[in-house]
Amino acid sequence: MKEQIEKAFIENFGRGTFITITTPARANLIGEHIDYQGGYVLPIGVDKFIFTCGRERKDKSIKLFSFNYNQYFETTTDEIRYQKEYPWANYILGVLVEFKKLGNPLPGIEIVIGGNIPVGSGLSSSAAVEISIAVLSQKITGIELEPIEVIKLARRAENEFVGVACGIMDQFSIYLSKKDNALLLNCKTLDYKYVPLRMEGHKFLLVDTKKERSLSSSVYNERVRSVNEAVNIIKKYENIEFLTDVKDIHFYRDKLPYETFKRALHIFEENHRVLESVMSIEKGDTDGFGELMYLSHESLKDLYEVSCEELDFIVGFSKNFKEVKGARLTGAGMGGCCLVLLEGSFIPYFISELTTLYQSAFSKKPEFYEIQPVDGAFYQNLLVSRLQSH
């Protein structure tokens, strides 16, 4: 697909020198809805990609073309504003605004962007776009930022320009993930380590429910408000910054509103599940890790209430087979994808049976992606030169 995006760039903006940036999707193995509460998460880079072609212009024009939406948008570096009619452009414009805020000169730019990350599937296509533009901006201007600055810049773009109160996991993992490894990230300290995936004979399969979900929907932001409310109440009793700092969440069962306590309990327990998962993976215990995946999903369904009928159907189906070790929603939930850990040889049968039953239940076909953990954008683009002639 990279060649298609490069061809589209030439068709829109002409031949000459331009840069192509490759940015992966991400899937979170476990640790859901806790990145914005300073928790541990365990994502991987996924072999679905955003490809971004761009080059500097002599004037102040910003010219953008979305390959997937077949839409063109134009503005100038002095007139960057939120675009209600072109939502895809906001993820690009937000990063350019943040790059400019750092005091960096922002030249005119022309960009073609596209890829094969399913939008709305929970694989963080938005963060992949943001990271790709942050990398492209550095390559075009020659201004190199530290990796953590790139990550924080991309997150600010989503928080402040796009208006989604996301944590830092998506941008971090998309930038710094490593092939054949998961990335254990402490979202409070931003300390991280790579965890080799010892899953002999087992594969990760993503099942796309084909139920669209919007991360910026009221449900996501309501959950963020709810856990922030819990933090503010608990601060009266102990010195914490996040719910993951709490010593024993059960102490607050009668001190928090019922719904708020449920949200807080998920975050407290999910944080511990991540660390248990790392121990299981390091021992090669796929059964143990799979069981933690199932527990994570039940918590997201019953306590955090961000699952849906389609996701629960896939997880319930998965539990029927000893060849399937675990399954859970990945991403924000409310639709999107289910992550399944299973024996590689069992994948064809699993896909065939689930497709038939799912189609009967929901009158639509799920999509399946057998995924491989890949390098993040930092490693993917190390050798990309500022000068590439086409």
Secondary structure, DSSP 8 states (H G I E B T S, - for coil): -HHHHHHHHHHHH-SSB-EEEEEEEEEESS-TT-GGGT-EE-EEEEEEEEEEEEEEESSSEEEEEETTTTEEEEEETT-----SS-HHHHHHHHHHHHHHHTT----EEEEEEEESS-TTSSS-HHHHHHHHHHHHHHHHHT----HHHHHHHHHHIIIIII-----SHHHHHHHH--TTEEEEEETTT--EEEEE---TTEEEEEEE------TTSHHHHHHHHHHHHHHHHHTTTS--SSGGG-S-GGGGTTTS-HHHHHHHHHHHHHHHHHHHHHHHHHTT-HHHHHHHHHHHHHHHHHTS----HHHHHHHHHHTT-TTEEEEEEESS-SSSEEEEEEEGGGHHHHHHHHHHHHHHHHSS--EEEEE-EE--HHHHTTT--S--B-
